[in-house]
Amino acid sequence: QVQLVESGGGLVQPGGSLRLSCAASGITFSIYAMNWYRQAPGKQRELVATITRDGFRNYVDFVKGRFTISRDNAKNTVYLQMNSLKAEDTAVYYCNAHLWSTDYWGKGTLVTVSS
C-alpha cells in the first residue's frame, strides 16, 4: 500500500520559516519525481516545486529564492524548506510522487501565515 504522509505544517508569522516533510512508503522512492503542490482556500491546486530522481530542481516563480525542495532517498523523504513566508503562502500543501502516468498523493498539511 502506497502512503505519502506530510508533516511540518502550522501557524507562522509573516517572514518566518517552516520545513515540510513527506515520508513515502510502498514505492521505490528513488525512481519517482517528487513534487509539492498547494491549494489555497477557493483556489485550484497549483504546483510549487519539483525534484527529479536525478536531483534536478524546479520552482514556480512565486517561490523562487524563498523555498527549497530536497530529497533523502535513504529515508524515502522529500522536504520543502520555506523561508520568508507571506500571507499568500497560506494553503494546504500536498506531496506528490510522479512516475510516467502514475501519481500518488498525500493528504496534505496546512500552512497558515498570519500575524
Helices and strands as residue ranges (DSSP letters): E 3-7, E 10-12, E 18-25, G 29-31, E 33-39, E 46-51, E 57-59, G 61-63, E 67-72, E 77-82, G 87-89, E 91-99, E 102-105, E 109-113
